């Protein structure tokens, strides 16, 4: 098979490793990690444009190096080629090997924040986009100067409230780390923020299955041409529904 992979750059190392071991020809396009922070609609539009550009005469399927990702994939249409998507809410589940392991760890460690090699080395663009669009990262003085005393203090309180929900930083080790520098950076970040540090074992299983064509229904959703991505509010996470004739993102039902 010849496959086209469209992936978030945070998974660059893992995807490249899996592609090198794939029995198929895999063409890959990496998109900026900051795409997530633009919101679900802009993210959806960008991903749909990428999918629609894939030549159906040259490829057999489009692979998504994304999870549901804040509903950014909801409504993604398969027009001429099938689309294959891992069943996961976000990339942390991909890095840990499956959504069940991720959920179990998350439940046992409330208030945990995750890091990986990709999150550490490719985080600058996301942080800048997030700062520009939301104000997170601006000082109290900057917000007061821009919005006034009362509004500035209110915004600062709201934008920094997330810091109080985290108590632990977990570094996901996949085995692709060149040395201990990434783990050390994660440890130092946890120390600066006053959080507990933990290292968890990740897995490359989902990456390898995605690019090898091993798309078991338990771990992957295949969207056939004429259908589009729909969310499910259970353990399966993803489903499909027929593309409406008017092309809107709203649908009447899923399967």
C-alpha positions in Angstrom: 0.0 0.0 0.0 0.9 3.6 -0.4 -0.3 5.7 2.5 -0.4 9.4 3.3 0.2 10.3 7.0 -0.9 13.7 8.3 0.4 14.2 11.8 1.0 16.7 14.6 4.7 17.5 14.9 4.7 16.7 18.6 4.8 13.0 17.4 7.7 13.6 15.0 10.2 11.2 16.5 7.7 8.4 17.1 6.1 8.6 13.7 9.4 8.7 11.8 10.6 5.6 13.7 7.4 3.8 12.9 7.5 4.8 9.2 11.1 3.5 8.9 9.8 0.1 10.0 6.6 0.0 7.9 6.3 -2.5 5.1 4.4 0.2 3.1 5.4 3.4 1.4 4.3 6.2 3.7 4.4 9.9 2.7 4.1 12.2 5.6 3.1 15.8 6.3 3.7 17.2 9.7 1.6 20.2 10.9 2.5 22.7 13.7 1.6 21.8 17.2 0.1 25.2 17.7 -2.8 24.2 15.4 -4.6 22.7 18.4 -4.8 26.1 20.1 -6.6 27.8 17.2 -9.9 26.1 18.2 -11.7 23.1 16.8 -13.1 24.9 13.8 -9.9 26.3 12.4 -8.1 23.0 13.2 -10.9 21.1 11.4 -10.6 23.3 8.3 -6.8 22.9 8.1 -7.0 19.2 8.5 -9.8 18.9 5.9 -7.7 20.9 3.4 -4.8 18.5 3.9 -6.9 15.5 3.5 -8.6 16.9 0.4 -5.3 17.5 -1.2 -4.2 13.9 -1.1 -4.3 12.3 -4.6 -6.6 9.4 -4.7 -4.8 8.0 -7.7 -1.5 7.9 -5.7 -2.6 6.7 -2.3 -4.7 3.9 -0.8 -5.6 5.6 2.5 -5.1 8.7 4.6 -3.7 8.2 8.1 -4.2 10.7 10.9 -1.4 11.2 13.4 -4.0 12.8 15.7 -6.6 11.7 18.2 -10.0 13.4 18.7 -7.9 16.4 19.9 -10.5 18.7 21.5 -13.0 17.8 18.7 -10.7 19.2 16.0 -11.3 16.0 14.0 -15.1 16.1 14.4 -16.7 16.4 11.0 -13.5 15.4 9.1 -14.8 14.0 5.8 -13.5 11.1 3.7 -14.4 12.1 0.2 -12.4 9.8 -2.1 -10.1 7.9 0.3 -10.6 6.1 3.6 -9.3 7.9 6.7 -7.8 6.0 9.6 -7.7 7.5 13.0 -6.5 6.1 16.4 -9.2 5.8 19.0 -8.0 8.3 21.6 -8.9 11.6 23.1 -5.4 13.1 22.7 -1.8 12.3 21.9 -1.0 11.3 25.4 -3.0 8.1 24.9 -1.0 7.4 21.7 2.3 7.9 23.5 1.2 5.6 26.3 0.2 2.8 24.0 -3.6 2.9 24.3 -6.5 4.9 25.8 -7.1 2.3 28.6 -3.6 2.6 30.0 -3.8 6.4 29.8 -7.2 6.5 31.6 -6.0 4.2 34.4 -2.9 6.3 35.0 -4.9 9.5 34.9 -7.5 8.2 37.4 -4.7 7.1 39.7 -2.9 10.4 39.5 -5.4 13.3 39.5 -3.8 16.6 38.6 -1.1 15.2 36.4 0.5 17.1 33.5 2.4 15.1 30.8 5.6 15.7 28.9 7.4 13.8 26.2 10.3 14.5 23.9 8.0 16.1 21.3 6.2 18.2 23.9 9.6 19.4 25.2 11.4 20.1 22.0 8.5 21.5 19.9 6.6 23.5 22.5 7.7 27.0 21.7 5.3 27.7 18.8 2.3 26.4 20.8 3.2 28.5 23.9 3.5 31.6 21.7 0.1 31.0 20.0 -1.5 30.2 23.3 -0.1 33.4 24.8 -1.1 35.6 21.9 -4.7 34.3 21.7 -5.6 33.8 25.4 -3.3 35.9 27.5 -1.8 33.0 29.4 1.8 33.8 30.2 1.2 37.5 30.5 2.1 39.1 33.8 -0.5 40.7 36.1 1.0 44.1 35.3 0.7 43.5 31.5 -3.0 42.6 31.8 -3.8 45.5 34.1 -2.0 47.9 31.7 -4.1 46.5 28.8 -7.5 45.9 30.4 -7.6 48.1 33.5 -7.2 47.3 37.2 -10.4 45.3 37.9 -10.5 43.5 34.5 -6.8 42.8 34.5 -6.9 41.2 38.0 -9.9 39.1 37.1 -8.3 37.9 33.8 -5.1 37.1 35.6 -7.0 35.0 38.2 -8.9 33.1 35.5 -5.9 32.5 33.2 -3.6 31.2 36.0 -6.2 29.1 37.8 -5.1 26.0 35.8 -1.8 26.1 37.7 -3.7 25.1 40.9 -5.2 22.0 39.4 -1.8 20.3 38.6 0.3 18.6 41.2 2.4 16.2 39.2 4.4 16.1 36.0 4.8 12.7 34.3 7.5 12.2 31.6 6.5 9.6 29.0 9.6 7.5 28.0 9.1 5.7 24.7 12.6 4.4 24.2 13.5 6.8 21.5 15.2 9.3 23.7 18.8 9.9 22.6 20.0 10.5 26.2 18.8 11.6 29.6 18.5 15.3 28.7 14.7 15.3 28.0 13.9 13.5 31.2 16.2 16.0 33.0 14.4 18.9 31.5 11.1 17.5 32.6 12.4 17.0 36.1 13.6 20.6 36.2 10.2 21.8 35.1 8.5 19.9 37.8 10.9 21.3 40.4 10.3 24.9 39.2 6.6 24.4 39.5 6.7 22.6 42.8 5.2 19.5 41.4 5.9 15.8 42.0 7.8 14.1 39.2 7.1 10.7 37.7 8.4 8.7 34.7 6.1 6.4 32.9 6.8 3.8 30.2 5.3 4.7 26.9 4.7 2.5 23.8 5.2 2.8 20.1 2.5 0.1 19.4 -0.2 2.5 18.0 2.3 4.3 15.8 3.5 1.0 14.3 0.0 -0.4 13.8 -1.1 2.8 12.2 1.5 2.9 9.5 1.6 -0.9 9.0 -2.1 -1.2 8.1 -2.9 -3.2 11.3 -6.1 -1.3 11.9 -8.1 -3.4 14.5 -11.5 -1.9 15.3 -10.6 -1.8 19.0 -7.9 0.8 18.4 -8.7 2.5 15.1 -11.7 4.1 13.4 -11.8 3.7 9.6 -13.8 6.4 7.9 -14.9 5.2 4.5 -15.5 7.6 1.5 -18.9 9.3 1.8 -18.6 9.3 5.6 -17.1 11.6 8.2 -15.9 11.6 11.8 -18.4 11.8 14.7 -17.6 11.7 18.4 -18.9 9.1 20.8 -19.3 9.6 24.5 -18.2 6.2 25.5 -15.0 4.1 25.4 -14.9 3.9 21.6 -14.4 7.7 21.4 -14.9 7.9 17.6 -17.6 6.9 15.2 -18.8 7.9 11.7 -21.8 9.4 10.1 -22.8 10.0 6.5 -21.7 13.3 5.0 -24.9 15.5 4.7 -25.7 16.8 1.3 -25.3 20.4 2.4 -21.8 19.8 3.7 -22.5 21.1 7.2 -20.6 19.8 10.2 -23.8 19.0 12.1 -25.2 15.5 11.5 -28.2 13.4 12.3 -26.7 10.3 13.7 -23.6 8.1 14.1 -22.6 4.4 13.8 
